[in-house]
Amino acid sequence: MTHPYRALFAAPGSTGFALAGLLARLPLPMTGIGIITLLAQVRGSYALAGAVAATFVLTYALLSPQVSRLVDRHGQRRVLPVATGVSVFGLLLLLGASWWAAPAALLFFGALLAGAMPSMSAMVRARWTAIYRGQPQLQRAYALETVFDEVTFIAGPPLSVGLAVAVLPQAGVLAAAVLLPIGASALIAQRRTEPPVEAARRNAAPAASVIRLPGVRWLAVLMVAMGVIVGTVDIVSVAFAAHLGQPAAASIVLCAYAAGSCLSGVLFGALTLQTPLRRLLLLGGIATAVTTLPLLLVGSIGALAVTVFVAGVFFAPTMIVAMSLTEQQVPPRQLTEGMTWLLAALNVGVALGAAISGYGVDAHGPRAGYLVALCAGGAVLLAAAIAHGVLRPRDSRTLEIC
């Protein structure tokens, strides 16, 4: 099973940029929860903490595609140092404002600047695409990167919270501010695998954003809806476990969801499928919607863990297919931007899911959060169905993973 993945790293330099990218993407999941943990401790306000964290997430969602557009135009080596520097400065400003009890406006300004953080996941996927474009190994590389994304979203938040609670309230965000430039520098140093930028592209007028393509728009909507499910599972798991008097059991549920997604991503990447990508997307949408229904029936931690494990099984394959379709949809010169829109949409969905389900749980109890997941599952299915209809005919190329 691991042999197909080992074959990916036969390409010179692939091990170096994959490891650098794994480190460089860790600060993103650490930052949002790190801000919340920090400000909840030093300011005593979850409302302020949530608002500042939301500022970071939404700014990241808006700026990261623009950073990636610049990368597509000028190259990773030219753009990443600047974007990383702005983001690190914003994180340090936020930390300083929290340490010296500065006005809240400075916290929000720091979060705005921190939102310039580049989408490192998209940068690494662009390098895999430059190596394996048009080859069956590309979808396997996307599968591997999706698993890496899951790993960082599993490890990042506990690391950030643990540092903030056990060491210093600012420690989680500070760790992100340290890891970001280290990871970015390590990735930039891998020059021979950086996607090439033609001089004509650098000097040409900027192309229209790929979000204007109907297929990319609906794939982004699908990713928002999937993110809502993830954010809802996070909040409801904690609330449901606390409701049953077993707060520590929430970690079991969250691990079950991540385990289902990671396992299916690895297995999916090792399969040989002849099904058209558009059909796989539609099947993934159907499965995602159906697996939210049992959430309404769970009555124990064990039942919830099994239910979210099954739901997680369809997350990674659907995301892999969406990324593969994006690669087919967008012009090669705008690939990084296209992938960043999807990744940013996923992060927006996670934030929205946490906010909406959190409000519902506070007002009506844990089961209100399940309704949010159910609605998001329906939105995934609707977006998949519409995307299936609007994707260009050339997207009917099959997914052949050998």
C-alpha positions in Angstrom: 0.0 0.0 0.0 2.9 2.4 0.8 4.8 1.6 -2.4 2.7 3.9 -4.6 3.5 6.7 -2.3 7.2 5.9 -2.2 7.3 6.1 -5.9 6.2 9.8 -5.7 9.5 10.7 -4.0 11.6 9.3 -6.9 11.4 12.8 -8.3 14.6 14.8 -7.3 13.9 17.3 -4.5 10.4 16.0 -3.8 11.3 14.8 -0.3 12.7 18.2 0.6 9.8 20.3 -0.4 7.2 17.9 1.0 8.8 18.0 4.4 9.3 21.8 4.2 5.7 22.2 3.2 4.5 20.0 6.1 6.3 22.3 8.6 5.3 25.5 6.8 1.6 24.8 6.9 1.5 24.0 10.6 1.2 27.7 11.7 -2.2 28.1 10.0 -4.2 25.7 12.2 -2.2 26.9 15.2 -3.0 30.6 14.8 -6.8 30.8 15.0 -7.2 28.7 18.1 -4.0 30.2 19.5 -5.6 33.7 19.3 -8.7 32.5 21.0 -6.8 30.8 23.8 -4.5 33.8 24.3 -7.2 36.5 24.5 -9.6 34.4 26.5 -6.9 34.2 29.2 -5.4 37.7 29.1 -8.6 39.7 28.3 -11.2 37.4 29.8 -13.6 37.8 26.8 -14.5 35.0 24.4 -16.4 37.5 22.3 -13.3 39.6 21.7 -11.2 36.4 21.2 -13.6 35.0 18.7 -13.9 38.4 16.8 -10.1 38.8 16.5 -9.7 35.1 15.4 -12.5 35.6 12.9 -10.7 38.7 11.6 -7.6 36.6 11.0 -9.5 33.7 9.3 -11.6 36.0 7.0 -8.6 38.1 6.1 -6.6 35.0 5.3 -9.5 33.8 3.1 -9.5 37.1 1.1 -5.7 37.7 0.9 -4.3 34.2 0.4 -5.7 33.8 -3.1 -4.3 37.3 -4.0 -0.9 36.2 -2.6 -1.1 33.1 -4.7 -2.0 35.2 -7.8 1.3 37.0 -7.2 3.1 33.7 -6.8 1.7 32.5 -10.1 2.9 35.7 -11.8 6.3 36.2 -10.1 7.3 32.9 -8.5 7.4 31.5 -4.9 10.9 32.8 -4.3 9.9 36.4 -4.9 6.5 36.6 -3.2 6.7 34.2 -0.2 9.3 36.1 1.8 7.3 39.3 1.6 3.9 37.7 2.5 5.5 35.7 5.3 7.2 38.8 6.7 4.0 40.8 6.7 2.2 37.9 8.4 4.9 37.4 11.1 4.9 41.1 11.8 1.1 41.0 12.3 1.4 38.1 14.7 4.2 39.8 16.7 2.1 43.0 16.8 -0.9 41.0 18.1 1.4 39.4 20.7 2.8 42.8 21.8 -0.7 44.3 22.1 -1.8 41.4 24.3 1.3 41.6 26.5 1.1 45.4 27.1 -2.7 45.5 27.3 -2.9 47.8 24.3 -6.3 48.9 22.9 -8.3 46.2 21.1 -8.0 48.0 17.8 -4.3 47.0 17.8 -5.3 43.4 18.2 -7.5 43.6 15.2 -4.9 45.3 13.1 -2.4 42.6 14.0 -4.9 39.9 13.0 -5.4 41.7 9.6 -1.7 41.7 8.9 -1.3 38.1 10.0 -4.0 37.2 7.4 -1.3 37.8 4.7 -0.1 34.3 5.6 0.5 32.4 2.3 -1.3 29.1 1.6 1.6 26.8 1.9 -0.6 23.8 1.1 -1.2 25.3 -2.4 2.5 26.1 -2.8 3.4 22.4 -2.3 0.6 21.1 -4.5 1.8 23.5 -7.3 5.2 21.9 -7.0 3.8 18.4 -7.3 1.7 19.5 -10.3 4.8 20.9 -12.0 6.5 17.5 -11.7 3.5 15.2 -12.5 1.2 17.3 -14.6 -0.8 15.0 -16.9 0.5 11.9 -15.2 -1.5 9.4 -13.0 0.8 10.1 -10.0 -0.6 13.7 -9.7 -3.8 12.6 -8.0 -1.8 10.4 -5.6 0.3 13.4 -4.7 -2.9 15.4 -4.0 -4.1 12.5 -1.8 -0.8 12.6 0.2 -1.1 16.4 0.6 -4.7 16.1 1.8 -3.5 13.6 4.5 -0.7 16.0 5.4 -3.3 18.8 5.8 -5.3 16.6 8.1 -2.2 15.8 10.2 -1.4 19.5 10.7 -5.0 20.2 11.6 -4.9 17.4 14.1 -1.5 18.3 15.6 -1.6 22.1 15.3 -4.5 23.1 17.6 -3.6 20.9 20.6 0.0 22.1 20.3 -1.0 25.7 20.3 -3.5 25.3 23.1 -1.1 23.2 25.2 1.7 25.9 24.9 -0.7 28.7 25.8 -2.1 26.9 28.8 1.1 25.2 30.1 3.8 27.8 29.3 2.4 31.3 28.5 -0.8 32.6 27.0 1.2 34.1 24.1 3.2 30.9 23.5 0.8 29.2 21.0 0.8 32.2 18.7 4.5 32.8 19.2 5.2 29.3 18.1 3.3 29.9 14.9 5.2 33.1 14.4 8.5 31.2 14.7 7.5 28.1 12.6 6.1 30.2 9.7 9.4 31.8 8.6 11.4 28.6 9.2 9.0 26.5 7.1 8.7 29.2 4.4 12.5 29.6 4.2 13.0 25.8 4.0 10.5 25.7 1.1 12.0 28.6 -0.7 15.4 27.0 -0.4 14.1 24.1 -2.6 14.7 26.1 -5.8 15.0 23.3 -8.3 11.4 22.2 -7.7 9.9 25.6 -7.8 7.3 25.9 -10.6 8.9 28.0 -13.4 7.5 31.4 -14.2 8.0 32.6 -17.8 9.2 36.1 -18.4 6.2 36.8 -20.7 3.8 35.9 -17.8 5.7 38.2 -15.4 5.4 41.2 -17.7 1.9 40.5 -19.1 -1.2 42.2 -17.8 -2.7 40.4 -14.8 -5.2 37.7 -15.8 -8.7 37.7 -14.4 -9.2 35.8 -11.2 -10.0 32.1 -11.6 -12.9 32.5 -9.1 -14.8 33.9 -12.1 -14.9 30.4 -13.6 -18.2 28.8 -12.7 -16.7 25.5 -12.0 -14.1 27.0 -9.6 -16.9 29.0 -7.9 -19.0 26.0 -7.2 -16.1 23.9 -6.1 -15.3 26.7 -3.6 -18.9 26.7 -2.4 -18.6 23.0 -1.9 -15.5 23.4 0.2 -17.2 26.1 2.4 -20.0 23.6 3.1 -17.6 20.9 3.9 -15.7 23.2 6.2 -19.0 24.0 8.0 -19.4 20.3 8.7 -15.8 20.1 10.1 -16.3 23.2 12.3 -19.7 21.9 13.5 -18.2 18.5 14.4 -15.5 20.3 16.5 -18.0 22.3 18.5 -20.7 19.7 18.9 -18.3 17.0 20.0 -17.1 19.2 22.8 -20.6 20.2 23.8 -22.1 16.7 23.6 -19.3 15.2 25.7 -19.8 17.9 28.3 -23.6 17.4 28.2 -23.0 13.7 29.1 -20.6 14.6 31.9 -17.6 13.2 29.9 -15.7 16.3 28.7 -12.5 14.5 28.1 -14.2 12.1 25.7 -14.5 14.9 23.1 -10.9 14.1 22.0 -12.0 10.6 21.1 -14.7 11.9 18.8 -12.4 14.4 17.2 -9.7 11.8 16.7 -12.3 9.4 15.1 -13.3 12.1 12.5 -9.6 12.8 11.6 -8.8 9.1 11.5 -11.6 8.4 9.1 -10.5 11.1 6.8 -6.8 10.3 6.9 -7.4 6.6 6.4 -9.7 7.1 3.4 -7.3 9.6 1.9 -4.4 7.1 2.0 -6.5 4.3 0.6 -8.1 6.5 -2.1 -4.7 7.6 -3.3 -3.6 4.0 -3.7 -6.7 2.9 -5.8 -6.9 2.6 -9.6 -10.2 4.1 -10.6 -11.7 4.7 -14.1 -14.7 6.8 -12.9 -14.9 10.3 -14.3 -13.9 13.0 -11.8 -17.2 14.8 -12.1 -19.1 11.6 -11.2 -16.8 11.0 -8.3 -17.5 14.5 -7.0 -21.2 13.9 -7.2 -20.9 10.6 -5.4 -18.8 12.2 -2.7 -21.5 14.9 -2.3 -24.2 12.3 -1.9 -22.1 10.3 0.6 -21.3 13.4 2.6 -24.9 14.4 2.8 -26.1 11.0 3.8 -23.5 10.5 6.5 -24.8 13.6 8.4 -28.2 12.1 8.9 -27.1 9.6 11.7 -25.9 12.5 13.8 -29.6 13.2 14.7 -29.8 9.7 16.3 -26.7 9.4 18.4 -27.1 9.1 22.1 -23.6 8.1 23.4 -20.0 9.0 22.9 -19.3 5.6 21.2 -22.2 6.1 18.7 -21.0 9.7 18.0 -17.4 8.5 17.4 -18.5 5.8 15.0 -20.8 8.2 13.2 -18.2 10.9 12.7 -15.6 8.3 11.7 -17.9 7.2 8.8 -18.5 10.9 7.9 -14.8 11.5 7.9 -14.2 8.7 5.5 -15.8 10.7 2.7 -14.1 14.0 3.5 -10.5 13.4 2.1 -11.6 11.7 -1.2 -14.1 14.5 -1.9 -11.4 17.1 -1.3 -8.9 15.2 -3.5 -11.3 15.0 -6.3 -12.1 18.8 -6.0 -8.4 19.6 -6.2 -8.0 17.4 -9.2 -10.9 19.1 -10.9 -9.4 22.5 -10.1 -6.2 21.5 -11.7 -8.2 20.6 -14.9 -10.3 23.8 -14.7 -7.8 26.6 -14.3 -5.0 27.6 -16.7 -1.7 26.2 -15.7 -0.3 29.6 -15.0 -3.0 30.2 -12.4 -2.9 26.9 -10.6 -1.7 28.1 -7.3 -4.5 30.7 -7.1 -7.1 28.2 -8.0 -6.1 25.7 -5.3 -5.8 28.5 -2.8 -9.4 29.6 -3.3 -10.5 26.1 -2.4 -8.3 25.9 0.7 -9.4 29.3 1.8 -13.0 28.4 1.3 -12.5 25.4 3.5 -11.1 27.5 6.3 -14.0 30.0 6.0 -16.4 27.1 6.3 -14.7 25.8 9.4 -14.9 29.2 11.1 -18.6 29.6 10.0 -19.5 26.1 11.2 -17.9 26.8 14.6 -19.7 30.1 15.0 -23.1 29.0 13.8 -23.1 25.7 15.7 -21.7 27.4 18.8 -24.6 29.8 18.8 -27.1 27.0 18.3 -25.6 24.9 21.1 -25.7 27.9 23.5 -29.3 28.6 22.6 -30.8 25.1 22.1 -28.3 22.4 23.2 -25.9 20.0 21.3 -28.6 18.6 19.0 -29.0 22.1 17.4 -25.5 21.7 16.1 -26.4 18.5 14.4 -29.0 20.4 12.4 -26.2 22.7 11.2 -24.2 19.7 10.0 -27.3 18.3 8.3 -27.9 21.6 6.4 -24.3 21.8 5.5 -24.4 18.2 4.1 -27.3 19.2 1.9 -25.3 22.2 0.7 -22.4 19.9 -0.2 -24.7 17.8 -2.3 -26.3 20.8 -4.0 -22.9 22.3 -4.8 -21.6 19.0 -6.1 -24.7 18.5 -8.3 -24.3 22.0 -9.8 -20.6 21.7 -10.2 -21.2 18.4 -12.0 -23.3 20.3 -14.5 -21.1 23.4 -15.1 -17.7 21.8 -15.2 -16.3 22.0 -18.8 -16.5 18.8 -20.9 -12.7 18.3 -20.8 -13.2 17.6 -17.0 -14.6 14.2 -18.0 -11.0 12.9 -18.1 -10.8 9.9 -15.8 -9.0 9.5 -12.6 -6.4 6.9 -13.2 -4.2 6.2 -10.3 -1.8 3.3 -10.9 
